[in-house]
Amino acid sequence: MTKFYLSESPVWHDSTNKWMWTDIQDKHIYQSSDSLLVDENKFSKKNVPQMVSNLFLSSDNFILATGEDCIFKINLSSNRIDKQITLPHSNLFRCNDGTVGPDGKYWFGTMEKSPTGLNGEVYSLDESMKLVAQNAPIGIPNSFIWLDDSSILISDSLLQKTYKVSLAANGKLDWVNRTIWLDLSDTDCTPDGGAIDEKGNIWLAIWGGAAIHKYSAGGELLDKIQLKALQPTSCAFGGANMDCLLITTATEGLSGEHLVQYPDSGEVLMHRLSVKGKSLPKFRMTA
């Protein structure tokens, strides 16, 4: 089985009935050839020019990706990659997690490649490719799960906290008045990427906790999926019935002893659940 260093951003591509994900460090985007099984005989990989931290779908079913200093559009059939916008940060920074919101905008965060503090930023990108900084200093931006049309969960994995942030009337995040939704700062665990199901419950990858946690929208822990992978990075719903959860994991920083204790570390894992995931909006794009 292939071991990934830092696999991330699982995405269900409904127009092709395939899964996609990325490995940030090795500059590849992966695509499954089977909707249910993910193993080394059932996926292909595509080289990309930069580290890719997040994948998302456009309304015309193209793949969009956040790189180190740009967002680019990928045509899988022609293998064409087109840069859409360059981000206003130095080569010491890169993008991290993000999602398309109910408003059709893409919401995402940036971070230092070697984080030293709250020096990252949260941005929104609209259909005309207008980039708006949210004045949200952040260390390692993660999660980006919209609870409803006016509130989003954003984790700062550097601080090991997840915040609930409201969308103000001016269309920007009210970062100053955010509230703590989950605080793991007194543990060895960190909230990472996640997903929302059709009942509004949150499924969150717990880096360092070898688990996916299921929370209510209010932050109550409801259930856990225990893993043999210490560092899950994200999860996403998909499959023909939207009842499969694809989980990406990492081997970054793990010792040989860790890998013996957690043998699924670095693998992409599939769990079939009794609940369906909520379908996510696609990025509206006119530019």
Helices and strands as residue ranges (DSSP letters): E 7-13, E 18-23, E 28-32, E 43-47, E 54-57, E 63-66, E 70-75, E 80-86, E 93-100, E 106-112, E 121-125, E 131-133, E 141-148, E 151-156, E 161-166, G 175-177, E 179-183, E 190-196, E 202-207, E 211-215, E 221-226, E 232-238, E 244-249, H 256-261, E 269-272
